[in-house]
Amino acid sequence: MAIVELDEFKTIQLKKPNSVGREVAIEGRQCWKMLDCSFYKANFDAAFDKGSEKMGIGIVIIDRNGDVLATLTTSKDKVGSVFHAKCYALSRALRLCEELGMEQVLFKGDAKSVVHAINSRTEDNSWMGQVIEYMKSLLPAHDSSTTIFSYRDSNVVAHTLAKLAMKSDAKSIWLGEGPKEILSVIVKDKYGIG
């Protein structure tokens, strides 16, 4: 049943033009604005508890109109740092978009060091560099994709999902609006309310 729904989702989305959105400031708050190109936007974030070494991942994928296409929450134990957590979140966003058949994606997160590392053209041979190089290897599947830094105030939905993921050990993917806990956050984010 889930495979059939996923196939239907891919078919519908591949026929529909999409676009990268940019945020515009409205009274100090950033909100979605549609552009005329064929991209999806995948916001990713991670919540991290150093004491328990547990993290939660939150991902939201939106279309050209700012409408939610998919959301994901999952958690992971034995994570050593915030940097690791943010890397895992981006890596999962890359794989989710590939699973959904989305090729042109703007990956957006508030992890400045991760975004900088993934966009660097130099090979990183350090221990943490292995993680970065792995994520870079996933990017060719998204030929026209890009990864950019976003301040937390324009990444609220993904952050809320990441905090929600910390409360559960289940991996959940929603096609459509997502869990009820984020519906008001989605509306506020889309329309720049609050």
N, C-alpha and C positions, 0 to 999 in steps of 0.2 A: 504494500500500500504506500509506504513512504517513498519507495523508489519511483513509483508511478507519479506521485505528486511532484517529486523532484524533477522528473523528466518533463512534466507539464509546465512547471515553473520555468525551466530552461527554455523551452520552446516559446513561451509567451515573452520572456525577457529578451530573447535574441531578435525578435521581430520588432521590438519597441525601441525607438531612438531614446538615448539617454544623454545626460550631459554632466560635466563637472560643474559643481557649484562653487561659488566663492562666498565668503562671509563679508557682510558689510556692517559697519558699525551703526547701530541705532541706539542713541542715548547710552553709549559706553558698552553696549551688549552686541555681540556678533550674531547675525542670523543668516539663514540660507538665502542665496540668490541664484537663480538659474542662469546658466550660460548656454551658448549654442554649440556644444560639441558632444561627442558620443561617449561619455564616461559615466561610471557609477562612482559613488564615494563610499569608502569603507573607513569609518572611524574605529579605532581600537584603543583599548586602555587596559591597565592591570592595576589591581589593588594588591597590596603586599603587607603581610604581618611578619615582621622580622622575628619576633619571639617564637612563633609557631612554624616559621619558614613555610607559610602557606600563601598562595596567591589566588586571585580570581581574575578571570579574563572576561572582558565585555567587548563585543563587536556589534556594530550596527551598520547595515548597508542601505544606502538610500539612492533614489533615482533622481532624474533631472528636475522633478517637481518638489524634491525634499520629502517624498513619501517613503516610508520604511518598507524595504523589500524583505529583509531578513535580519534577525538578531541572534546572537549566540552568547551563552554564558557557560563557563566551565571553570573548574578549580584544579590546582595542582599542589602537591605537597613536596617538601624537600627542595625548595627554591632558595638559593643562596643570597640573592640581592635584588634590589629594585631593577637594576639594569637587566638581569636575567629575566625577571618577570615581564618587563616591557618587550624584551626580545621574543619571549614566548607568545605574547599577545600579537605582535606583528606577524610572526610566523604563522600563527593560527588564522589570522585574517587573510594572509596570502593563500593558504590552503583552502579556506572556506570559499573564497572567490573562484578559485580553480574548480572546486567541487560543484559550484553553481554555474559554471560555464561563462563566467564574466572575465573578459580579457582586458578591457580598458578600464582601469580602476585608479582612482586617486586615493591612496592610503594615507590616512591622516591620524596623527597621534600626538600626545603632549610629552613624548619622550625625546627631548632634544638630542641627547647623546646617541640614542639608537638611530634616529632619523639621519643625523649627521654621518654616522658610521656606515649606514646602508647606502647613502648617496656618495660616499667617498670612492674615488676611482682607484685608490691604492689598496693593494692586498694587505690584509691584516693577518699576520702569522702568530699573533699572541693567542693565549688560551681562549680568551673571550672572542678573539677574531674568528675562531672556527665557527662560532654561532652566527656571526655577521656574514661570513662567507657562505654559509649554508643558506641564509635568507636571500643573499644576492643570487644564489643559484636558482631560487624559486622565481625570481623576477622575470627571466626570459619567457616563462609561461604567460606573463602579462606584458607582452611586447610594448604596448604604449602606456603602461602604467607608470606612476610616479609616487614617491613617498615624500610627504611634507610635514613640517612641524606645525602644531596647532596649540594655542594656549588652552588651558583647562576650560575656560568659559565657553569655548566653542566645541568642547568635547564632552559635554555634560551627560549625554545619553550613554555613551560608551563607559564613562566613569561610573554612572549609576548601575549599569549592568555588571561591571567588574565588582562593585561592592556587593551586589546581590549574589554573585557567584561565590563570594567568600562564605556565604551562609549555607551553602549546599555542596554536596559532593557529586551532584548529578551534572551531566553535560546536557544542555538543552539548546535546541535550535528552533526558532520560530520563523515561519515564512509568513510575512505580513507584519502586523504592528508590534508583536513581541509581548512580553509579560505585562500584566495589568499594572505592575509597580512602576513602569516607565511611561505609561501613556500620557500623563500630564507633562512629563519632562520632554517628550517628543513634541507636543504642541507648543510648549514654551520655546523650545529650541528652533522649531520651524518658523514661528512667527515673531521671534525676538521679544517674547513677553517675559517680564520679571526681571 
